[in-house]
Amino acid sequence: MVQERLRAAGRLPQNQGDIQRAGLKLIQEVIRTHGIVDPGPKEQPVKKSSRKKETRASAELDLKAEWQRQSQNFLRLGFHIERGFPDTDEGKQAYLATLPRFEAQPKEYQGRADMPMLIEKEIPWRKQAELAGIDISDYLQGRVDKVTVWQGNHSKAPDVSYASWFNKWGQVFPDAISPFEARKQLAADLAGADPFEGIDYEIHFSPTASSKYFDLIGSQVGSGLVVRLCRWLGRPGLDALDGDGADPLWRPLVRGSKVVTR
């Protein structure tokens, strides 16, 4: 898995300079010549599970407790302060009142989008990343003005905070697939995730996201790139990568087209 990640790093546009390429080659050579054991397979195996099992797990989820957990994540990061609410009990409660509650999972999402998630939409995604300790690559920083939503998405995200149901890694697309091909195959009742949703996924589910990366196929960077959520040297980060590449460590992050607002 180390060598696979090094090869993936070698495909990043910002690593194409002579110094960067020489550094990556040196690291690979040190691993090979010193007998360092790779800790895992090239591709994360996808656990096979029946739709019945997924449906039962979703039904057993306590939506009230999950809403409480996720809303506290936002408070812990100071989202209420960033929204202009005072850092008092009254201010926190006023902020929480702006967040929608989870509704029961639509039956058509069962086995495809089983994770309810709160999305904070009234704080810019770059600020959310800063507050949550999510790095933005220099390459993406230099192209922030080119980050837009994918115009062909099946559902437009609202401009206010909302809740929806999202997929687990490999749930909708079990095999490696390029972001652009995933868009072509995306079911009409699902939508590709954008940077807001990728960042909030990392906030709410970072333990599960730590070794599995996501293509945010609802985003567009210029004409040929998409935003990707990954980790490098243990830190979560956002980068912009080629939409035609199918990397075994990445899967598309998608949500149900139905959203809930206040």
C-alpha positions in Angstrom: 0.0 0.0 0.0 3.0 2.3 0.6 4.2 1.9 -2.9 0.7 2.3 -4.3 0.4 5.6 -2.4 3.8 6.8 -3.7 2.7 6.0 -7.2 -0.5 7.9 -6.7 1.6 10.8 -5.4 3.7 10.7 -8.5 0.6 11.3 -10.6 -0.3 14.5 -8.8 0.2 17.6 -11.0 2.1 19.4 -8.3 4.7 16.5 -8.0 5.8 16.7 -11.6 8.9 18.9 -11.0 12.4 17.4 -11.2 13.0 17.7 -7.4 9.6 16.1 -6.5 10.0 13.2 -8.9 13.6 12.6 -7.7 12.4 12.6 -4.1 9.6 10.1 -4.7 12.0 7.8 -6.6 14.5 8.0 -3.7 11.8 7.0 -1.2 10.8 4.0 -3.4 14.4 2.9 -3.7 15.0 3.1 0.1 12.0 1.0 0.7 13.1 -1.6 -1.8 16.8 -1.8 -0.9 16.2 -1.8 2.9 13.7 -4.6 2.9 10.9 -2.5 4.4 7.7 -4.5 4.4 4.6 -2.9 2.8 1.9 -2.9 5.5 -1.1 -3.8 3.3 -2.5 -4.7 -0.1 -2.7 -2.3 -3.1 -6.4 -2.0 -2.8 -8.7 -1.9 0.2 -10.9 -5.0 0.0 -14.6 -4.3 -0.1 -16.5 -6.3 2.4 -19.5 -8.1 0.8 -22.7 -7.6 2.7 -26.3 -8.2 1.7 -28.8 -5.4 1.3 -30.8 -7.0 4.0 -27.9 -6.6 6.5 -27.4 -2.9 5.4 -31.1 -2.2 5.8 -31.2 -3.7 9.3 -28.2 -1.6 10.3 -29.9 1.5 9.1 -33.1 0.7 10.9 -31.3 0.2 14.2 -29.5 3.5 14.0 -30.8 6.0 16.6 -31.3 9.1 14.5 -31.8 11.3 17.5 -28.5 10.3 19.1 -26.7 10.5 15.7 -28.0 14.1 15.2 -26.8 15.0 18.7 -23.4 13.6 17.9 -23.0 15.4 14.6 -24.3 18.7 15.8 -21.9 18.6 18.7 -19.1 18.1 16.2 -20.0 21.5 14.7 -20.1 23.1 18.1 -16.8 21.6 19.0 -15.2 23.2 16.0 -16.8 26.6 16.7 -19.1 26.7 13.7 -21.7 28.6 15.8 -19.1 31.4 16.5 -18.3 31.5 12.8 -22.0 31.9 12.0 -22.2 34.9 14.4 -23.8 33.2 17.4 -22.3 34.0 20.8 -20.2 31.3 22.5 -22.8 30.8 25.3 -25.3 28.1 26.1 -28.0 30.4 24.6 -25.9 31.0 21.5 -25.2 27.4 21.0 -28.8 26.5 21.3 -29.8 29.2 18.8 -27.2 27.8 16.3 -28.5 24.2 16.8 -32.0 25.5 16.0 -30.8 26.4 12.5 -29.9 22.7 11.8 -32.5 20.4 10.3 -33.4 17.1 12.0 -32.9 13.7 10.4 -35.8 12.1 8.8 -36.4 8.4 8.3 -34.3 6.9 5.6 -36.2 6.6 2.3 -36.6 3.0 1.4 -35.1 3.4 -2.0 -31.8 4.5 -0.4 -31.5 1.4 1.7 -28.3 -0.5 0.9 -27.0 2.4 -1.2 -27.0 5.5 1.0 -27.1 4.4 4.7 -25.4 7.2 6.5 -27.4 10.3 7.6 -25.3 13.4 7.7 -25.7 17.1 8.6 -24.2 19.6 6.2 -23.2 23.1 7.2 -23.7 25.2 4.1 -23.6 28.7 5.5 -19.8 28.7 6.2 -17.6 28.7 3.2 -16.0 25.3 2.6 -12.5 26.6 2.8 -13.2 28.1 6.2 -14.8 24.9 7.4 -11.6 23.0 6.3 -9.5 25.5 8.2 -11.6 25.1 11.4 -11.5 21.3 11.1 -7.8 21.0 10.4 -8.3 19.7 6.8 -5.4 20.7 4.5 -6.0 22.2 1.1 -3.1 21.5 -1.3 -1.2 24.3 -2.8 -2.3 23.1 -6.2 -6.0 23.4 -5.3 -5.5 26.7 -3.4 -4.2 28.1 -6.7 -7.3 27.0 -8.5 -10.0 27.8 -5.9 -11.6 30.3 -8.2 -12.1 27.5 -10.7 -13.9 25.2 -8.3 -17.6 24.9 -9.3 -20.4 22.4 -9.0 -20.9 19.7 -11.6 -23.7 21.1 -13.7 -25.0 17.6 -14.6 -25.6 16.6 -11.0 -29.0 15.0 -10.3 -29.7 17.2 -7.3 -28.7 20.8 -6.5 -27.6 21.3 -2.9 -29.5 24.1 -1.1 -27.7 27.3 0.0 -28.7 26.6 3.7 -27.7 23.8 6.1 -29.4 20.5 5.3 -29.4 16.8 6.0 -29.3 13.9 3.6 -28.3 10.2 3.4 -24.8 9.4 2.1 -23.0 6.2 0.9 -20.2 4.3 2.7 -16.9 3.8 0.9 -17.4 1.4 -1.9 -21.2 1.0 -1.3 -22.5 2.4 -4.6 -19.4 1.8 -6.6 -17.6 -1.3 -5.2 -14.8 -1.3 -7.7 -12.3 1.4 -8.7 -13.9 3.8 -11.1 -12.9 7.2 -12.5 -14.9 10.3 -11.4 -16.1 11.0 -14.9 -17.2 7.4 -15.5 -19.0 7.4 -12.1 -21.0 10.4 -13.2 -22.2 8.5 -16.2 -23.3 5.5 -14.2 -24.8 7.5 -11.3 -28.4 6.5 -10.6 -31.0 9.3 -11.2 -32.0 9.4 -7.5 -28.4 9.9 -6.3 -26.2 13.0 -6.5 -22.4 13.5 -6.5 -20.9 15.1 -3.3 -19.3 18.5 -3.3 -16.5 20.0 -1.1 -19.0 21.0 1.6 -20.2 17.4 1.9 -16.7 16.0 1.7 -15.4 18.2 4.5 -18.4 17.4 6.7 -18.0 13.7 6.0 -14.5 14.0 7.3 -15.7 15.9 10.4 -18.4 13.4 11.2 -16.8 10.1 10.1 -13.1 10.6 10.2 -12.2 7.2 11.8 -13.9 5.4 8.9 -12.4 7.8 6.3 -8.8 7.5 7.6 -7.6 4.9 5.0 -10.3 5.3 2.3 -10.4 8.3 0.1 -13.3 9.9 -1.8 -13.8 11.5 -5.2 -16.2 14.5 -4.8 -17.8 14.0 -8.2 -20.3 16.8 -7.6 -17.4 19.2 -7.9 -15.5 20.5 -11.0 -12.1 22.2 -11.1 -11.7 23.7 -14.5 -12.7 21.3 -17.2 -10.7 18.1 -16.4 -10.3 17.9 -12.6 -12.4 17.1 -9.6 -11.9 17.7 -5.9 -10.7 14.7 -3.9 -10.7 14.0 -0.1 -7.7 12.0 1.0 -5.0 11.8 3.7 -1.3 12.3 3.3 1.1 11.7 6.2 -1.8 11.1 8.4 -3.6 14.4 7.8 -6.9 14.8 6.0 -6.7 17.0 2.9 -8.4 18.2 -0.3 -6.7 18.2 -3.7 -7.7 18.4 -7.3 -6.9 15.4 -9.5 -7.7 14.1 -13.0 -11.3 13.1 -13.5 -10.4 10.4 -15.9 -8.2 8.4 -13.5 -9.5 5.3 -11.6 -7.4 4.8 -8.5 -7.9 1.7 -6.3 -7.9 3.8 -3.1 -10.7 6.2 -4.1 -14.4 5.8 -4.5 -17.1 8.4 -5.3 -18.9 10.0 -2.4 -22.6 10.4 -3.2 -25.9 11.2 -1.4 -29.5 10.7 -2.0 -31.1 13.4 -4.1 -33.6 14.2 -1.4 -32.5 16.7 1.3 -34.1 18.1 4.4 -33.8 21.7 5.5 -35.3 23.7 8.3 
